[in-house]
Amino acid sequence: MGIIGWIVLGLVAGAIAKLILPGKQGGGWIMTLILGVVGALLGGFIGSAIFGVGLEEFWSIQTWLLAIGGAIIVLLIWGLLTKNRGRTAA
């Protein structure tokens, strides 16, 4: 899969992950989509390290599940990191 395929896969995976995990993660939709690309890479790494499968074909169900799973993990971590931003200590 080429670099454009990775980017498109990550953008769509990030959007799907945001629909699965609605909340107040900092950064808005642009940051969510960027985190989706990072999540797709993370999902591919985890899939190849643990299960022996990676992100191979664009239309493969395992590719999409790994990318969405990685995007959910990255969004959860991002949500934990940005949970207290914007609040002032009283």
Secondary structure, DSSP 8 states (H G I E B T S, - for coil): --HHHHHHHHHHHHHHHHHHS-S--TTHHHHHHHHHHHHHHHHHHHIIIIIS--S--TT-HHHHHHHHHHHHHHHHHHHHHSTTTT----
